Amino acid sequence: MDLRLLGYVVAIAEEGSISGAARRLRLTQPTLSRQLRELERRLGAELFARAGRGLVPTAAGEALLRRAVHLLAEAEAALDDVRLAAEGKVGHLTVGFAGSGINGVLGDALGRLRAELPDVELSLIELFDDAEMSTGILDGRLDIAVQRLPVRDARLATQVWTREPLTLFLPARHPLARTREPAPVSVLGEIPLVLWPRESAPHAHDEITTLCHHAGIVPRVGARGRTVQTILALVAAGFGAAVMADSYRVLHREGVTPRRLTGTATTLHLVWRAGDMDQLLTRFMTALNAVRARSRAERPETPAGAVGRS
């Protein structure tokens, strides 16, 4: 059944005449009459009967109309779905992200995307292991990741997205917490550190130890914690200080005072499969970059040459 013919039947029924339907459809009256007769011949039933000066559907016509209206609506909906998908306005994205990212610019970007693209389904997966995020991209579990250190692989495309300052989270009663002015990296030698276990967060662990190494400091380990909440609790209890992304200060842990570390930064990358840039992924990245640009205008990022692995 040609959807075009179904549209003709609906138009005739709604207009009550072939002449009215022909004007609406921008067809000549003889052309529309011929199409209707051909359809009736194929169906073996009359679809319309005379009623005064107009036409009304027969029982067969009513049966066809009920189906026709539904089919035409479904066809229009299908075309809308195709158009929206082609424009990147519908679909599903699975996004992997490093824990700290959601507290800062990434959280703003995801909120913006939900408002702009309400029909896009986002699945968000928090991962601490950068290698696991890169592997997730390669095996298709993730569509895009926002992570610290991508695996070097020709099948992965990467983009430096944003650089975030590193901050020293201190016990509130420690002498180093008496001021909140930025501190030099050398202060890391004046207090034990609360570190991530390397086996659970290798990049975060190595980032801090490398920072100490570049400053000529041998870090003293006061304690280890596997979650941000545990690390901040250990800091508040006086076990030492923690070096983490500045965005964690939004957690406002009681008993903890943050101080920026001068000239340091940690880098977030966008990572996706090379050559996999459909419209939905493109729109997602556009939203991420727009929020980053707005954030950069409000508060300049730490210079690219700052200390810290990227």
C-alpha positions as a Python dict, from the first residue, in 0.01 Angstrom:
ca = {
    (1, 'M'): (0, 0, 0),
    (2, 'D'): (139, 336, -107),
    (3, 'L'): (136, 584, 181),
    (4, 'R'): (66, 856, -73),
    (5, 'L'): (-264, 689, -163),
    (6, 'L'): (-357, 662, 204),
    (7, 'G'): (-298, 1034, 231),
    (8, 'Y'): (-538, 1088, -59),
    (9, 'V'): (-808, 885, 116),
    (10, 'V'): (-766, 1083, 439),
    (11, 'A'): (-778, 1416, 253),
    (12, 'I'): (-1100, 1321, 67),
    (13, 'A'): (-1264, 1211, 392),
    (14, 'E'): (-1162, 1529, 574),
    (15, 'E'): (-1260, 1763, 290),
    (16, 'G'): (-1580, 1573, 205),
    (17, 'S'): (-1518, 1605, -170),
    (18, 'I'): (-1265, 1520, -437),
    (19, 'S'): (-1246, 1881, -551),
    (20, 'G'): (-1161, 2006, -201),
    (21, 'A'): (-907, 1732, -149),
    (22, 'A'): (-749, 1802, -488),
    (23, 'R'): (-701, 2170, -398),
    (24, 'R'): (-547, 2074, -64),
    (25, 'L'): (-317, 1819, -225),
    (26, 'R'): (-236, 2048, -519),
    (27, 'L'): (-357, 1791, -770),
    (28, 'T'): (-601, 1821, -1054),
    (29, 'Q'): (-947, 1681, -980),
    (30, 'P'): (-930, 1424, -1266),
    (31, 'T'): (-594, 1298, -1138),
    (32, 'L'): (-727, 1247, -786),
    (33, 'S'): (-1046, 1081, -913),
    (34, 'R'): (-840, 842, -1122),
    (35, 'Q'): (-617, 755, -824),
    (36, 'L'): (-921, 687, -607),
    (37, 'R'): (-1083, 463, -870),
    (38, 'E'): (-761, 267, -914),
    (39, 'L'): (-729, 216, -538),
    (40, 'E'): (-1092, 101, -512),
    (41, 'R'): (-1034, -141, -800),
    (42, 'R'): (-731, -290, -628),
    (43, 'L'): (-918, -324, -298),
    (44, 'G'): (-1237, -452, -457),
    (45, 'A'): (-1452, -212, -255),
    (46, 'E'): (-1596, 137, -282),
    (47, 'L'): (-1443, 369, -25),
    (48, 'F'): (-1681, 666, -56),
    (49, 'A'): (-2050, 718, -127),
    (50, 'R'): (-2247, 1025, -229),
    (51, 'A'): (-2423, 1218, 49),
    (52, 'G'): (-2587, 1530, -85),
    (53, 'R'): (-2316, 1731, -259),
    (54, 'G'): (-2034, 1560, -80),
    (55, 'L'): (-1875, 1224, -15),
    (56, 'V'): (-1879, 1014, 302),
    (57, 'P'): (-1678, 702, 374),
    (58, 'T'): (-1843, 366, 328),
    (59, 'A'): (-1795, 89, 585),
    (60, 'A'): (-1491, -22, 386),
    (61, 'G'): (-1369, 337, 373),
    (62, 'E'): (-1405, 376, 749),
    (63, 'A'): (-1204, 60, 804),
    (64, 'L'): (-927, 189, 579),
    (65, 'L'): (-933, 536, 736),
    (66, 'R'): (-878, 403, 1086),
    (67, 'R'): (-565, 224, 971),
    (68, 'A'): (-455, 502, 736),
    (69, 'V'): (-452, 772, 1004),
    (70, 'H'): (-241, 550, 1230),
    (71, 'L'): (-1, 445, 953),
    (72, 'L'): (52, 802, 832),
    (73, 'A'): (120, 921, 1188),
    (74, 'E'): (371, 639, 1237),
    (75, 'A'): (538, 718, 906),
    (76, 'E'): (570, 1085, 1004),
    (77, 'A'): (709, 987, 1343),
    (78, 'A'): (963, 760, 1174),
    (79, 'L'): (1077, 1045, 951),
    (80, 'D'): (1107, 1272, 1254),
    (81, 'D'): (1316, 1009, 1433),
    (82, 'V'): (1547, 978, 1133),
    (83, 'R'): (1586, 1354, 1105),
    (84, 'L'): (1653, 1400, 1477),
    (85, 'A'): (1902, 1115, 1477),
    (86, 'A'): (2079, 1264, 1176),
    (87, 'E'): (2098, 1596, 1363),
    (88, 'G'): (2229, 1427, 1678),
    (89, 'K'): (1921, 1516, 1885),
    (90, 'V'): (1814, 1163, 1981),
    (91, 'G'): (1998, 847, 2069),
    (92, 'H'): (2205, 700, 2348),
    (93, 'L'): (2555, 781, 2472),
    (94, 'T'): (2756, 599, 2737),
    (95, 'V'): (3003, 834, 2903),
    (96, 'G'): (3289, 728, 3126),
    (97, 'F'): (3441, 986, 3356),
    (98, 'A'): (3701, 1034, 3626),
    (99, 'G'): (3557, 1106, 3968),
    (100, 'S'): (3671, 1466, 4012),
    (101, 'G'): (3544, 1576, 3671),
    (102, 'I'): (3179, 1556, 3770),
    (103, 'N'): (3232, 1817, 4044),
    (104, 'G'): (3354, 2080, 3802),
    (105, 'V'): (3312, 2169, 3437),
    (106, 'L'): (3194, 1821, 3338),
    (107, 'G'): (2895, 1842, 3569),
    (108, 'D'): (2798, 2178, 3414),
    (109, 'A'): (2838, 2035, 3064),
    (110, 'L'): (2622, 1731, 3135),
    (111, 'G'): (2353, 1955, 3282),
    (112, 'R'): (2360, 2173, 2972),
    (113, 'L'): (2334, 1870, 2745),
    (114, 'R'): (2033, 1732, 2933),
    (115, 'A'): (1856, 2067, 2892),
    (116, 'E'): (1944, 2105, 2523),
    (117, 'L'): (1887, 1742, 2422),
    (118, 'P'): (1615, 1598, 2647),
    (119, 'D'): (1561, 1302, 2410),
    (120, 'V'): (1923, 1187, 2433),
    (121, 'E'): (1968, 906, 2685),
    (122, 'L'): (2292, 941, 2881),
    (123, 'S'): (2447, 651, 3072),
    (124, 'L'): (2720, 777, 3305),
    (125, 'I'): (2986, 542, 3438),
    (126, 'E'): (3241, 657, 3698),
    (127, 'L'): (3577, 482, 3666),
    (128, 'F'): (3900, 540, 3856),
    (129, 'D'): (4132, 349, 3623),
    (130, 'D'): (4228, 545, 3310),
    (131, 'A'): (4338, 230, 3129),
    (132, 'E'): (3996, 76, 3196),
    (133, 'M'): (3827, 382, 3044),
    (134, 'S'): (4040, 361, 2731),
    (135, 'T'): (3967, -12, 2704),
    (136, 'G'): (3597, 62, 2743),
    (137, 'I'): (3613, 295, 2445),
    (138, 'L'): (3789, 36, 2232),
    (139, 'D'): (3554, -252, 2312),
    (140, 'G'): (3239, -41, 2269),
    (141, 'R'): (3123, -28, 2632),
    (142, 'L'): (3180, 349, 2629),
    (143, 'D'): (3115, 602, 2352),
    (144, 'I'): (3334, 873, 2502),
    (145, 'A'): (3540, 918, 2817),
    (146, 'V'): (3654, 1222, 3012),
    (147, 'Q'): (3974, 1101, 3172),
    (148, 'R'): (4318, 1198, 3293),
    (149, 'L'): (4560, 977, 3098),
    (150, 'P'): (4442, 796, 2782),
    (151, 'V'): (4614, 481, 2663),
    (152, 'R'): (4834, 548, 2361),
    (153, 'D'): (4656, 362, 2081),
    (154, 'A'): (4606, 459, 1716),
    (155, 'R'): (4244, 345, 1745),
    (156, 'L'): (4175, 619, 2001),
    (157, 'A'): (4120, 986, 1924),
    (158, 'T'): (4199, 1228, 2204),
    (159, 'Q'): (4159, 1596, 2276),
    (160, 'V'): (4289, 1793, 2573),
    (161, 'W'): (3964, 1926, 2716),
    (162, 'T'): (4050, 2124, 3027),
    (163, 'R'): (4328, 2172, 3280),
    (164, 'E'): (4232, 2195, 3643),
    (165, 'P'): (4452, 2326, 3926),
    (166, 'L'): (4571, 2087, 4194),
    (167, 'T'): (4486, 2173, 4552),
    (168, 'L'): (4633, 2067, 4885),
    (169, 'F'): (4357, 1963, 5125),
    (170, 'L'): (4490, 2019, 5477),
    (171, 'P'): (4373, 1936, 5829),
    (172, 'A'): (4203, 2258, 5941),
    (173, 'R'): (4419, 2281, 6254),
    (174, 'H'): (4751, 2233, 6077),
    (175, 'P'): (4980, 2541, 6067),
    (176, 'L'): (4980, 2528, 5683),
    (177, 'A'): (4603, 2586, 5692),
    (178, 'R'): (4628, 2923, 5865),
    (179, 'T'): (4620, 3093, 5528),
    (180, 'R'): (4432, 2999, 5213),
    (181, 'E'): (4676, 3169, 4979),
    (182, 'P'): (4827, 2942, 4709),
    (183, 'A'): (5114, 2734, 4842),
    (184, 'P'): (5437, 2631, 4670),
    (185, 'V'): (5485, 2262, 4591),
    (186, 'S'): (5768, 2255, 4846),
    (187, 'V'): (5512, 2242, 5132),
    (188, 'L'): (5447, 1879, 5038),
    (189, 'G'): (5766, 1799, 5226),
    (190, 'E'): (5630, 1954, 5547),
    (191, 'I'): (5336, 1720, 5607),
    (192, 'P'): (5254, 1351, 5558),
    (193, 'L'): (5033, 1278, 5257),
    (194, 'V'): (4712, 1081, 5230),
    (195, 'L'): (4744, 894, 4900),
    (196, 'W'): (4534, 675, 4675),
    (197, 'P'): (4655, 313, 4672),
    (198, 'R'): (4842, 269, 4347),
    (199, 'E'): (4662, -54, 4262),
    (200, 'S'): (4320, 117, 4266),
    (201, 'A'): (4410, 459, 4121),
    (202, 'P'): (4752, 437, 3952),
    (203, 'H'): (4738, 769, 3769),
    (204, 'A'): (4624, 972, 4070),
    (205, 'H'): (4894, 806, 4283),
    (206, 'D'): (5169, 858, 4024),
    (207, 'E'): (5063, 1217, 3958),
    (208, 'I'): (5128, 1308, 4323),
    (209, 'T'): (5453, 1114, 4360),
    (210, 'T'): (5582, 1263, 4033),
    (211, 'L'): (5493, 1610, 4159),
    (212, 'C'): (5700, 1543, 4471),
    (213, 'H'): (5987, 1397, 4267),
    (214, 'H'): (6007, 1708, 4046),
    (215, 'A'): (6026, 1922, 4361),
    (216, 'G'): (6301, 1705, 4510),
    (217, 'I'): (6071, 1573, 4784),
    (218, 'V'): (6043, 1218, 4914),
    (219, 'P'): (5676, 1193, 5017),
    (220, 'R'): (5586, 1067, 5362),
    (221, 'V'): (5272, 854, 5354),
    (222, 'G'): (5038, 924, 5643),
    (223, 'A'): (4752, 704, 5526),
    (224, 'R'): (4581, 569, 5215),
    (225, 'G'): (4218, 590, 5105),
    (226, 'R'): (4024, 439, 4815),
    (227, 'T'): (3751, 701, 4791),
    (228, 'V'): (3743, 1079, 4805),
    (229, 'Q'): (3520, 1068, 5113),
    (230, 'T'): (3767, 840, 5294),
    (231, 'I'): (4065, 1052, 5196),
    (232, 'L'): (3900, 1374, 5319),
    (233, 'A'): (3793, 1201, 5640),
    (234, 'L'): (4153, 1094, 5701),
    (235, 'V'): (4270, 1450, 5634),
    (236, 'A'): (4012, 1591, 5878),
    (237, 'A'): (4132, 1337, 6138),
    (238, 'G'): (4488, 1472, 6105),
    (239, 'F'): (4657, 1181, 5924),
    (240, 'G'): (4804, 1417, 5666),
    (241, 'A'): (4717, 1629, 5361),
    (242, 'A'): (4582, 1518, 5025),
    (243, 'V'): (4663, 1649, 4678),
    (244, 'M'): (4356, 1634, 4456),
    (245, 'A'): (4184, 1824, 4177),
    (246, 'D'): (4062, 2166, 4289),
    (247, 'S'): (3700, 2080, 4203),
    (248, 'Y'): (3681, 1857, 4513),
    (249, 'R'): (3665, 2169, 4729),
    (250, 'V'): (3291, 2189, 4648),
    (251, 'L'): (3242, 1897, 4891),
    (252, 'H'): (3314, 2139, 5183),
    (253, 'R'): (3436, 1868, 5423),
    (254, 'E'): (3432, 1993, 5782),
    (255, 'G'): (3779, 1995, 5936),
    (256, 'V'): (3953, 2032, 5597),
    (257, 'T'): (4105, 2351, 5452),
    (258, 'P'): (4198, 2369, 5081),
    (259, 'R'): (4502, 2558, 4946),
    (260, 'R'): (4590, 2575, 4578),
    (261, 'L'): (4931, 2445, 4480),
    (262, 'T'): (5109, 2710, 4276),
    (263, 'G'): (5191, 2624, 3916),
    (264, 'T'): (5026, 2281, 3915),
    (265, 'A'): (4751, 2130, 3706),
    (266, 'T'): (4587, 1803, 3618),
    (267, 'T'): (4452, 1749, 3267),
    (268, 'L'): (4122, 1605, 3150),
    (269, 'H'): (4107, 1454, 2802),
    (270, 'L'): (3814, 1367, 2579),
    (271, 'V'): (3868, 1018, 2437),
    (272, 'W'): (3663, 840, 2169),
    (273, 'R'): (3708, 583, 1895),
    (274, 'A'): (3903, 725, 1603),
    (275, 'G'): (3674, 783, 1305),
    (276, 'D'): (3359, 745, 1518),
    (277, 'M'): (3213, 1096, 1496),
    (278, 'D'): (2839, 1066, 1439),
    (279, 'Q'): (2614, 1369, 1488),
    (280, 'L'): (2520, 1279, 1845),
    (281, 'L'): (2881, 1247, 1955),
    (282, 'T'): (2963, 1569, 1771),
    (283, 'R'): (2685, 1757, 1952),
    (284, 'F'): (2797, 1614, 2284),
    (285, 'M'): (3153, 1731, 2231),
    (286, 'T'): (3030, 2072, 2113),
    (287, 'A'): (2836, 2109, 2440),
    (288, 'L'): (3139, 2004, 2643),
    (289, 'N'): (3365, 2251, 2464),
    (290, 'A'): (3112, 2535, 2496),
    (291, 'V'): (3093, 2492, 2873),
    (292, 'R'): (3471, 2470, 2893),
    (293, 'A'): (3505, 2796, 2698),
    (294, 'R'): (3256, 2969, 2928),
    (295, 'S'): (3439, 2839, 3234),
    (296, 'R'): (3773, 2953, 3092),
    (297, 'A'): (3633, 3302, 3037),
    (298, 'E'): (3511, 3318, 3396),
    (299, 'R'): (3834, 3180, 3544),
    (300, 'P'): (4145, 3123, 3329),
    (301, 'E'): (4284, 2773, 3338),
    (302, 'T'): (4624, 2691, 3482),
    (303, 'P'): (4885, 2747, 3205),
    (304, 'A'): (4972, 2444, 2995),
    (305, 'G'): (5332, 2454, 3121),
    (306, 'A'): (5232, 2402, 3484),
    (307, 'V'): (5373, 2114, 3686),
    (308, 'G'): (5170, 1795, 3672),
    (309, 'R'): (5129, 1500, 3439),
    (310, 'S'): (4900, 1535, 3138),
}
